Amino acid sequence: MLVPIFTLKLNHKINPRMVTIGKFDGIHPCLTAATQAGKVFIHNPHMRGQRQAAHRLSQSAQDSDISLLNINQAVSCLTAGTLGPNTTGDTLLVGTQTNLLAYDVHDNADIFYREVTDGANAIVLGKLGNIESPLAIIGGNCALQGFDFEGNDQFWTVTGDNVRSLVLCDFTGDGKNELLVGSEDFDIRVFKEDELVSEMAENETVTSLCHMHGSRFGYALANGTVGVYDRTARYWRIKSHSSLCHIHSRSGSGWKLPPKGTDWWNSDRTGEVIFKDNFSSSVAGVVEGDYRMDGQIQLICTSVDGEVRGYLPASKEMKGNLMDSSVEQDLIRELSQRRQNLLLELRNYEENAKQAVPGISDGDTQMGVIPANTQLQTALSVRAATESQKAHIELSISTPNETIIRAVLIFAEGIFEGESHVVHPSSQNLSGCVRVPIIPPKDIPVDLHVKAFVGGKSSTQFHVFEITRQLPRFSMYDLHVDPESPQPTGKVTFTINDRPQRVVMWLNQNFLLPEGIDTPDVTFTSLRDGGLLNISMLSTSGEITLNTDDIDLAGDLVQSLASFLAIEDLQAEADFPTYFGELRTTLTEVDEYHSVHQKLTAAIADHSNHIRNMLVQAEDARLMGDMKNMKKRYIELYDLNRDLINEYKIRSNNHNALLACLKSVNQAIQWAGRLRVGKPKNQVITACRDAIKNNNVNALFKIMRAGTASS
């Protein structure tokens, strides 16, 4: 139970997820947030009467406790903490889509200002792995980058998609921090420095991460799901119909509920709601600090309209007074619900005892009673596309006798909208078998939790059967192949020290195969795009060849097989002519976009200087009464301003196209790394990055093919 202890009204709109607290003078905590006007405000109620220097920071006329930092760009992320050894207090870090600013608020000076071509969507500050100095780590366009206190690039790697959330956590329990990354491809990835050590697949964009304690961390998804992992094991999760704005390490969840926001505080053990409070607008963020300077850490919640509330845990006496009535009401409500459920169940038994079931012998068998051998059976099969239906996986649910299935409810993450699917056949089509088409959007294993209502043909009461069936990871690949399909030109080759039977076991576990497959040499057709996948193995040497034109699929296969066989390090040779040709074109476009960007920047700078001169001339003409020249200058100024707006639009479009190309390049590096395992994987990613920095395209493709530039 929490008790609100203070409320503030700040006259600034706050961007969601862009709230932090920092001791910029080393003593006084200051609430800091990004505004919707390209500024950062710093609220410092502890130094009233003392004015800040007026270089970048300007005092707000509306509130003497607030100072404003003009960024002049849309802020995309910010945080505060200890970065350098010689700073007085915490460093303020502000990220935009093009730059990262490290700012010393106390001394009113820039520490460094770095251009980040991949943008900064999320930021975290702290120590990572064996790197000695703290790093400001930003996640952007499929890339992660870490800077030390001097602005030096100390860490870089790629990830699967645009980064949306970051947190540092001792995930492996070795006393050193790993980096947890949530991205738009629904995955939570764990990096031990630049080595990917674990992945957890979710069913929506991961919007927020927070460290709880030990190896436990919380996560939030764009669809309103919030939950907790302990390492790779999901501890619990709950789902709301509203999108979640922010989660905090004290199990506080800020739920964004338009038009009004709600603060929910959940138990980190069960997810049970233990406290909630309402705001007049959406929640922007939750932080903690001793804001009243009284030795107690308050939880501080902010709304997008600038409302700030501080909370403290209630004392034992106050908690008893506050909770007595609410606990009593909750207990009465729970007991009433249980009473209603028991009465309903009793009434069902009474109705069943009144009527006999036609078709089932003995007077003891009553309505709703089904044969003792009734059970739920499931089968999965691959179905090719027809004129009326797309290619899909068919889940068949049946019973072994004359009972019928009245309805089926399936829960599955990432497959159905809302994570659930209901099949309710009409009364004319009732039978003992229900077939459900399933189309997984990604190659991930999924647990299908099935509940079915089973009874007699004239039953009004039904038994609920539950069963769980796992959908294999590569279930969307059919063993039947069209002989006219073109053979794939891409391939990856590697060698393992294992028996072919082990590879066959992996195939049976990860694909939907008919009985009797005893060889690792198989060919599949993708149900998504019709492309072929050939898998072959030389039993004498252990060399495996995967033929496919999809480099992403090849990486998934390599990682899955290596995990099954417990392979720690695996080198591979690869060649994907079609994809590499597209990538070469993309790299050429990147150079062109960079060139256009530089020319447009220079043109805008020239026009800005011209505007200043023209404005001075126009004002001189006005002061001298030369209205003709003044009008002429302002007409020219209007035309020049119109040209500037057009150039800005061109520059904006060029920048967006550049980001799309850079995302493709970063994804290519990640996919090339995923064709290897362990140290070879990290070496490929590092070497690819060096080749791009040196603008050595030929070396880049040699690395992607052979795993090293020297081969």
Residue pairs with C-beta under 8 A, 6 or more apart in sequence:
1 274
1 275
1 313
1 314
1 319
1 322
1 323
2 265
2 275
2 277
2 299
2 311
2 312
2 313
2 314
3 311
3 312
3 313
3 314
3 318
3 322
4 277
4 309
4 310
4 311
5 292
5 298
5 310
5 311
5 312
6 291
6 292
6 298
6 309
6 310
7 307
7 308
7 309
7 310
8 43
8 307
8 308
8 309
9 306
9 307
9 308
10 41
10 43
10 63
10 66
10 306
10 307
10 308
11 60
11 62
11 63
11 306
12 33
12 35
12 41
12 66
12 306
13 35
13 36
13 37
13 304
13 305
13 306
14 33
14 34
14 35
14 36
14 284
14 285
14 302
14 303
14 304
14 305
14 306
15 33
15 34
15 35
15 36
15 75
15 284
15 304
16 245
16 246
16 256
16 282
16 283
16 284
16 285
16 304
17 77
17 207
17 208
17 245
17 246
17 284
17 285
18 33
18 34
18 75
18 77
18 78
18 284
18 285
19 31
19 32
19 33
19 246
19 284
19 285
19 286
19 287
19 302
20 32
20 33
20 78
20 79
20 80
20 285
20 287
21 29
21 30
21 31
21 32
21 80
21 287
21 288
21 289
21 291
21 300
22 29
22 30
22 32
22 80
22 81
22 89
22 90
22 91
22 92
22 105
23 29
23 30
23 89
23 90
24 30
24 42
24 44
24 80
24 88
24 89
24 90
24 92
24 104
24 105
24 106
25 88
25 89
25 105
25 106
26 88
26 89
26 90
26 106
27 46
27 89
28 44
28 46
28 47
28 293
29 46
29 289
29 290
29 291
29 293
30 42
30 43
30 44
30 46
30 105
31 42
31 43
31 287
31 291
31 300
31 302
31 308
32 40
32 41
32 42
32 43
32 78
32 80
32 92
33 40
33 41
33 78
33 284
33 285
33 302
34 40
34 71
34 75
34 78
34 94
35 41
35 68
35 75
38 70
38 71
38 72
38 73
38 74
38 75
39 68
39 69
39 70
39 71
39 75
40 68
40 69
40 71
40 75
40 78
40 92
40 94
41 60
41 66
41 67
41 68
41 69
42 57
42 66
42 67
42 68
42 69
42 92
42 105
43 63
43 65
43 66
43 308
44 65
44 66
44 67
45 65
46 293
48 64
48 65
51 59
52 59
52 67
52 108
53 108
55 108
55 109
56 69
56 70
56 103
56 108
56 110
57 67
57 68
57 69
57 105
57 108
58 67
58 68
58 70
59 66
59 67
59 68
60 66
60 67
60 68
69 92
69 94
69 103
69 105
71 94
71 96
71 101
73 96
73 97
73 98
73 99
74 96
74 97
75 94
75 95
75 96
76 95
76 96
76 97
76 119
76 120
76 121
77 94
77 95
77 120
77 121
77 122
77 123
77 138
78 92
78 93
78 94
78 95
78 123
79 93
79 123
79 124
79 125
79 136
80 90
80 91
80 92
80 93
80 125
81 90
81 91
81 93
81 125
81 126
81 134
82 90
82 91
82 125
82 134
83 90
83 91
83 93
83 102
83 111
83 125
83 134
83 136
83 148
83 149
84 91
84 111
84 149
84 150
85 133
85 149
87 104
87 106
87 111
87 149
88 104
88 106
88 107
89 105
89 106
90 105
91 102
91 103
91 104
91 111
91 125
91 136
91 149
92 101
92 102
92 103
92 104
92 105
93 100
93 101
93 102
93 103
93 123
93 125
93 136
94 100
94 101
94 103
95 101
95 116
95 119
95 120
95 121
95 123
95 138
96 119
96 120
97 119
97 120
98 115
98 116
98 117
98 119
98 655
99 113
99 114
99 115
99 116
99 120
100 113
100 114
100 116
100 120
100 123
100 136
100 138
100 147
101 110
101 112
101 113
102 110
102 111
102 112
102 113
102 136
102 147
102 149
102 151
103 109
103 110
103 111
104 110
104 111
111 149
111 151
112 147
112 149
112 150
112 151
113 151
114 147
114 151
116 138
116 140
116 145
117 658
117 662
118 140
118 141
118 142
118 143
118 145
118 659
118 662
118 666
119 140
119 141
119 659
120 138
120 139
120 140
121 138
121 139
121 140
121 141
121 162
121 163
121 164
122 138
122 139
122 163
122 164
122 165
122 166
123 136
123 137
123 138
123 139
123 166
124 137
124 166
124 167
124 168
124 179
125 134
125 135
125 136
125 137
126 134
126 135
126 137
126 168
126 177
127 133
127 134
127 135
127 168
127 176
127 177
128 135
128 137
128 146
128 155
128 168
128 177
128 178
128 179
128 193
129 176
129 177
129 178
129 192
129 193
130 176
130 193
131 146
131 154
131 155
131 193
133 148
133 149
133 154
134 148
134 149
135 146
135 147
135 148
135 154
135 155
136 146
136 147
136 148
137 144
137 145
137 146
137 155
137 166
137 168
137 179
138 144
138 145
138 146
138 147
138 166
139 159
139 163
139 164
139 165
139 166
139 181
139 183
140 162
140 163
141 162
141 659
141 662
141 663
141 666
142 158
142 159
142 160
142 161
142 162
142 163
142 662
142 663
142 666
142 667
142 670
143 156
143 157
143 158
143 159
143 163
143 662
143 666
144 155
144 156
144 157
144 158
144 159
144 163
144 166
144 179
144 181
144 191
145 153
145 155
145 156
146 153
146 154
146 155
146 156
147 153
147 154
148 154
155 193
155 194
156 194
156 689
157 191
157 194
157 685
158 666
158 667
158 669
158 670
158 673
158 685
158 689
159 181
159 183
159 189
159 670
160 183
160 185
160 187
160 189
160 667
160 670
161 183
161 184
161 185
161 187
161 667
162 183
162 184
162 663
163 181
163 182
163 183
164 182
164 183
164 184
164 205
164 206
164 207
165 181
165 182
165 206
165 207
165 208
165 209
165 219
166 179
166 180
166 181
166 182
166 209
167 179
167 180
167 209
167 210
167 211
167 217
168 177
168 178
168 179
168 180
168 211
169 177
169 178
169 180
169 211
169 215
169 217
170 176
170 177
170 178
170 214
170 215
171 178
171 180
171 190
171 197
171 198
171 215
171 217
171 231
172 178
172 192
172 197
172 215
172 231
173 214
173 215
178 190
178 191
178 192
178 197
179 190
179 191
180 188
180 189
180 190
180 191
180 209
180 217
181 188
181 189
181 190
181 191
182 188
182 205
182 206
182 207
182 208
182 209
182 219
183 189
183 205
183 206
184 205
186 201
186 202
186 203
186 204
186 205
186 206
186 414
186 442
187 199
187 200
187 201
187 202
187 206
188 199
188 200
188 202
188 206
188 209
188 219
188 229
189 196
189 198
189 199
190 196
190 197
190 198
190 199
191 197
194 682
194 685
194 686
195 678
195 681
195 682
196 681
198 231
198 232
200 229
200 232
200 234
201 414
201 442
201 444
202 219
202 221
202 225
202 413
202 414
203 221
203 223
203 225
203 413
203 414
203 419
204 221
204 222
204 223
204 225
205 221
205 222
206 219
206 220
206 221
207 220
207 221
207 222
207 243
207 244
208 218
208 219
208 220
208 244
208 245
208 246
208 247
209 217
209 218
209 219
209 220
209 247
210 217
210 218
210 247
210 248
210 249
211 217
211 249
212 218
212 228
212 249
212 251
212 268
213 249
214 230
215 230
215 231
216 228
216 229
216 230
216 235
216 268
217 228
217 229
218 226
218 227
218 228
218 229
218 247
218 249
218 251
218 268
219 226
219 227
219 228
219 229
219 247
220 226
220 244
220 246
220 247
220 253
221 244
222 243
223 239
223 243
224 239
224 240
224 241
224 242
224 243
224 244
224 255
225 237
225 238
225 239
225 240
225 244
226 237
226 238
226 239
226 240
226 244
226 247
226 253
226 266
226 271
227 234
227 235
227 236
227 237
227 238
227 271
228 234
228 235
228 236
228 237
228 268
228 271
229 235
235 269
236 269
236 270
236 271
237 271
238 266
238 271
239 419
240 255
242 255
242 256
242 257
242 258
243 255
243 256
244 253
244 254
244 255
244 256
245 254
245 255
245 256
245 261
245 282
245 283
245 284
245 285
246 253
246 254
246 283
246 284
246 285
246 286
247 253
247 254
247 286
248 254
248 286
248 287
248 288
248 299
250 265
250 288
250 299
251 265
251 266
251 267
251 268
252 263
252 264
252 265
252 266
252 286
252 299
252 301
253 263
253 264
253 265
253 266
254 261
254 263
254 264
254 283
254 284
254 285
254 286
254 301
255 261
255 262
255 263
255 264
255 283
256 282
256 283
257 282
258 282
259 281
260 278
260 279
260 280
260 281
260 282
261 278
261 279
261 280
261 281
261 282
261 283
261 303
261 304
262 276
262 277
262 278
262 279
262 283
263 276
263 277
263 278
263 279
263 283
263 286
263 301
264 273
264 275
264 276
265 273
265 274
265 275
265 276
266 272
266 273
266 274
267 274
277 301
277 309
277 311
279 301
279 303
279 307
279 309
280 303
280 305
280 307
281 303
281 304
281 305
281 307
282 303
282 304
283 301
283 302
283 303
283 304
284 302
284 303
284 304
285 301
285 302
286 299
286 300
286 301
286 302
287 299
287 300
287 302
288 297
288 298
288 299
288 300
289 297
289 298
289 300
290 296
290 297
290 298
291 298
291 300
291 310
292 298
292 310
296 312
298 310
298 311
298 312
299 310
299 311
299 312
300 308
300 309
300 310
300 311
301 308
301 309
301 310
301 311
302 308
313 319
314 322
348 368
348 461
351 367
351 460
351 461
352 366
352 367
352 368
352 369
352 461
353 366
354 366
354 367
355 366
355 367
356 363
356 365
356 366
356 367
357 365
357 366
357 367
357 368
357 369
357 456
357 458
357 459
358 456
358 458
359 402
359 456
359 457
360 369
360 370
360 371
360 456
367 456
367 458
367 459
367 460
367 461
368 455
368 456
368 459
368 460
368 461
368 462
368 463
370 403
370 454
370 455
370 456
370 463
371 401
371 403
373 400
373 401
374 399
374 400
374 401
374 403
374 454
374 463
374 465
375 399
375 400
375 465
376 397
376 398
376 399
376 450
376 452
376 454
376 465
376 466
376 467
377 397
377 398
377 399
377 400
378 395
378 396
378 397
378 398
378 450
378 467
378 469
379 395
379 396
379 398
380 393
380 394
380 395
380 396
380 469
380 471
380 472
380 475
380 512
381 393
381 394
381 396
381 512
382 391
382 393
382 394
382 475
382 476
382 477
382 478
382 479
382 512
382 527
383 389
383 391
383 392
383 393
383 394
383 437
384 391
384 478
384 480
384 527
385 391
385 527
389 437
390 439
391 439
391 476
391 478
391 527
391 528
392 437
392 438
392 439
392 527
393 437
393 438
393 439
393 440
393 471
393 475
393 476
393 512
394 435
394 436
394 437
394 438
395 410
395 435
395 436
395 437
395 438
395 448
395 450
395 469
396 433
396 434
396 435
396 436
397 405
397 408
397 433
397 434
397 435
397 436
397 450
397 452
398 405
398 432
398 433
398 434
399 405
399 432
399 433
399 454
401 432
402 432
402 456
402 457
403 432
403 454
403 455
403 456
404 430
404 431
404 432
404 454
404 455
404 456
404 457
405 425
405 430
405 431
405 432
405 433
405 434
405 452
405 453
405 454
406 424
406 425
406 430
406 453
406 454
406 455
406 459
406 462
407 422
407 423
407 424
407 425
407 452
407 453
408 422
408 423
408 424
408 434
408 436
408 450
408 451
408 452
408 453
409 420
409 421
409 422
409 450
409 451
409 452
410 416
410 420
410 421
410 422
410 423
410 436
410 448
410 449
410 450
410 451
411 419
411 420
411 448
411 449
411 451
412 419
412 420
412 421
412 438
412 446
412 447
412 448
412 449
412 471
413 419
413 446
413 447
414 440
414 441
414 442
414 444
414 446
415 421
415 438
415 439
415 440
415 441
415 446
415 471
421 436
423 434
423 436
425 431
425 434
430 457
434 452
438 448
438 471
439 476
440 446
440 471
440 475
440 476
443 473
443 474
443 476
443 553
443 556
444 473
445 470
445 471
445 472
445 473
445 510
446 470
446 471
447 468
447 469
447 470
447 471
448 468
448 469
448 470
448 471
449 466
449 468
450 466
450 467
450 468
450 469
451 464
451 465
451 466
452 464
452 465
452 466
452 467
453 462
453 463
453 464
454 462
454 463
454 464
454 465
455 461
455 462
455 463
472 509
472 510
472 511
472 512
473 510
473 556
473 560
474 510
474 511
474 524
474 556
474 557
474 560
475 511
475 512
476 526
476 527
476 528
477 511
477 512
477 524
477 525
477 526
477 527
477 533
478 524
478 525
478 527
479 511
479 513
479 514
479 522
479 523
479 524
480 525
481 523
481 524
481 525
481 532
482 525
485 525
485 530
485 532
486 532
487 532
487 534
487 547
488 531
488 532
488 533
488 534
488 547
488 548
488 549
489 549
489 576
489 577
489 578
490 547
490 548
490 549
490 550
490 551
490 554
490 574
490 575
490 576
490 577
490 578
490 579
491 545
491 546
491 547
491 548
491 574
491 575
491 576
492 545
492 546
492 554
492 558
492 572
492 573
492 574
492 675
493 543
493 544
493 545
493 546
493 572
493 573
493 574
494 543
494 544
494 558
494 570
494 571
494 572
494 573
495 541
495 542
495 543
495 544
496 503
496 542
496 544
496 561
496 565
496 567
496 570
497 542
498 542
498 565
500 519
500 520
500 537
500 539
501 518
502 564
502 565
503 520
503 537
503 544
503 561
504 517
504 518
504 519
504 520
505 564
506 560
506 561
506 564
506 565
507 513
507 517
507 520
507 522
507 535
508 517
509 564
510 560
510 564
511 524
513 522
520 535
520 536
520 537
520 544
521 535
521 536
521 537
522 534
522 535
523 532
523 533
523 534
523 535
524 532
524 533
524 534
524 535
525 531
525 532
525 533
526 532
526 533
526 550
526 553
529 550
531 548
531 549
531 550
532 547
532 548
533 546
533 547
533 548
533 550
533 553
534 545
534 546
534 547
534 548
535 544
535 545
535 546
535 547
535 557
536 544
536 545
536 547
537 543
537 544
537 545
538 544
544 561
546 554
546 557
546 558
548 554
549 576
549 578
549 579
551 574
551 576
551 579
551 668
551 671
551 672
551 675
552 671
552 674
554 574
554 576
554 675
555 671
555 673
555 674
555 675
556 674
558 570
558 572
558 674
558 675
558 676
558 677
559 674
559 677
561 567
562 570
562 677
567 677
567 678
568 677
568 678
569 677
569 678
569 679
569 680
570 676
570 677
570 678
570 680
571 676
571 680
571 707
572 675
572 676
572 680
572 707
573 705
573 706
573 707
574 672
574 675
574 704
574 705
575 705
579 668
580 701
580 704
583 664
583 665
583 668
583 701
584 697
584 701
586 661
586 664
586 665
586 668
587 665
587 697
587 700
589 657
589 661
590 658
590 661
590 662
590 665
593 654
593 657
593 658
593 661
594 658
596 654
597 651
597 654
597 655
597 658
600 647
600 650
600 651
600 654
601 651
603 647
604 644
604 647
604 648
604 651
607 640
607 643
607 644
607 647
608 644
610 640
611 637
611 640
611 641
611 644
614 633
614 636
614 637
614 640
615 633
615 637
617 629
617 633
618 629
618 630
618 633
618 634
618 637
621 627
621 629
621 630
621 633
622 630
665 692
668 704
669 684
669 685
669 688
669 689
669 692
670 685
672 684
672 685
672 688
672 703
672 704
673 681
673 682
673 684
673 685
673 688
674 681
675 684
676 683
676 684
676 707
680 707
683 707
683 708
684 703
684 704
684 707
684 708
687 699
687 703
687 708
687 709
688 700
688 703
688 704
691 697
691 699
691 700
691 703
691 709
692 700
699 709
702 709
702 711
703 709
